Amino acid sequence: MGIGLNKRPSVDGVLAHRFAAIAGNTLMVSLLPLFQLEPGQRARIRQLMGMPDQVHRLEELGLRAGSTVEMVQPGSPCIVRLDGGKLCFRGNEAFSVLVQAGDEE
């Protein structure tokens, strides 16, 4: 069974890990898909994934790296609070947003 070179790794149900070098030290940052947050839990958006037009659409909605979101209703539809408003995601749209739990920098 071969591995498809054009396939993107799935983030469904797993933590995504990124490494960042800060002042010569390696820091492991755990990211998870937006839909995995619990109701009332806040998180900082760290990465938007997808085709350029999909990422652009998310950014138009106000979802940008560094923004803080709060989960209102997980599942489908997934509803989050952002800057006083609410956004609703259907299907796998919330898979494209990777967050770091908590609202710290």
Phi, psi and omega in degrees: 000115184275161177262127179287124182289335182268358181279138176269145178294142179276144177255005182296116173074007180230156174278139174262136182244135176234150177244135178233137178268121180234116179050043177083353178258151177260127180245128178265124180247123180270124178247149177220156178297144182310319185295346182276356177290152176272156177305133181086348181283137179256151179207157177260130177290129181247329184205139173251131183242153176134188178291152181308320180292326177292315179296318179299318179297317177299319179294323177299329179281353179104359179276107180225153176304130181102339179288150178257135177237158175233131179286126175262309181216112177284169178100205180232111007281149176265125181241128179234154175260133180217120178052044177084348178252175178239141176240144181241130178246139176252158174050232186262014179302322182288346178291336185281352183248115178259133185233162172247120183301147186089163182248022179284159180295000000 
